[in-house]
Amino acid sequence: MNVISKPNIFIISDIQKIFNSTVEDLETIEQDLKSMTYMSSWILKSTYVHIYSIFEATLYQTYYKILLAFPDTIKNIKIDNIGDMVSSHSLMTPLVEMVASTFARGFAYGGINDILNNYNKIVQIGLNTIDDQIKTELEKYKNERNLLVHQGMLLNNLNKDVISKRIKLIKNTLKEINKKFESKYCKYTKQDLIKNSWSYVFEHALPFDSCFILNEDGNSYRVNTDFIDKRVGTLSSSEKMLIVLFLANYNSGVLDYSMRIKDLCMFANLTQHTKNKIGFILELFHKYPALLQ
């Protein structure tokens, strides 16, 4: 039988929520602008800076999410002075956070092409197709923002109309990036994560389609306790350990009638393979505690 690979712990809705929240924030600012009859110089300046900061924050948050879920993408980037980077951080600081911080520092010094290219090396959504005119406008906005923040230089023609155009630029750019994400990662749904995770942990001992029943809403599952109760007796003590850990996140009492504590394997007797699966279960439900709800 083929070995089932460990799935990436990721759901596309995580990315969609970030983009949707950002677009909502921009639209709120847009509506507030329309209702304002007067904007002082400091409000104009702070709003102008804030809008571009929203763009950078969205790139960082989505970059970090993908890097965390797909750490193998680190191989796509060159990390200078990796030794210095690691030695300057606590051993508890994940490499992912170091890499993401390095990416974020590029916001201050890199051009928009460099920023988007470095972003795309991790998220891999084909940003090379973004229109050159949009990139030119983003570069112009970035430079103007930097002049305003670091040198206090205010555009002579900064007004509500200019800010509205910048909001439209950022909003449309983020919407286009979001569409690319949806196209690239559309298969990473909640349902698929549950199925792939269960299949990885239990392989062929407990077939997913026999253990879970899709609810009428089409978005959630319920556990087929009748089938599992019948099969529990055929499982090894280590497999029983795994099923207890996994289904405790569904209902802590789901196995009350089919298992006892003494059925479980002592941790010292677990193989490394099983320990790796326990680590996966802990990571899965740490990230998505309500995954089975």
C-alpha positions, 0 to 999 in steps of 0.5 A: 500500500502507498504511504499517505503523505502528511498534508499541509495544515491550511485552509484557503478561507484563512487567506480570504478572511485577510483580504476580505477584512482589508477590502472592508477596511478600505471601503469604510475609509472610502465612505468616511472620506465621502462624508467629510466636508473638511480634512485637515492636513494631518488627517490627509497625511495620516490617511495617505500613509495608513492606506499604503500600510494596509497594503503592506500588512496584507502582504505580510500576513498572507506571506506568513500564513503561506510560509507557515503552512508550506515551509518547504517554500523556503527553498525558493528564497536566498537567505543571506547571513543565515548563521547571524540571523539564527544566532541573533534570535532565541532558539524558540523563534521559528525559522518561519518568523525569521524569514517573514521578518526579513521579507517585511524589512524589504518594505522599507528598502526594496522597490515594488518589483522586488517586494512582489517578486519575493512575495511570489517566491513563497505564495507562488500565485503568478504575480508576474501577470500584474499589469506594469502600469499598476506596478508603476503606480504602486511604486510611485505611491510607495515613494510618496509615502516614504517621503511623507513618513521619513522627510515630512514632505507633503504632496502639493496636491494631496486631497480627498480625490488623490486619496480616493484614487489610492484607495482604488489602486490598493483595493483593486490590486489586493482583489486581483491578488486574492483571485490568484490565491483562490485559483492556486489554493482552491483545493485547500478546503476545511473538508479536504483538510479533515479528510486528508488529516484523518487519512494521514494519521490512520492510513488504511486502518480506518477508512475516512469515508466509513468513519465520517458522514457528510452533514446535509449542509455539505460543510461539516462531518459527523462521526460514524460512531457505529463503525468506529466502535466495531473497528476499535477492537482491531486497532493497535494500542498506538492507533488507539492513542491516536484516535483518542487524541484526534476525536477528543476534538470532536467530542470528548465522550465519543469513545466512552463505550468502546475504549478504556485507558488501559487500552492505550500504548505507553508513550515510551513504547510509541514508535517515532512514526507514531510520535510524529503523527501525535505532533501533527494532531497537536499542531492541527488542532492548535491551529484549528481547534474547532475543525471538527465542529 
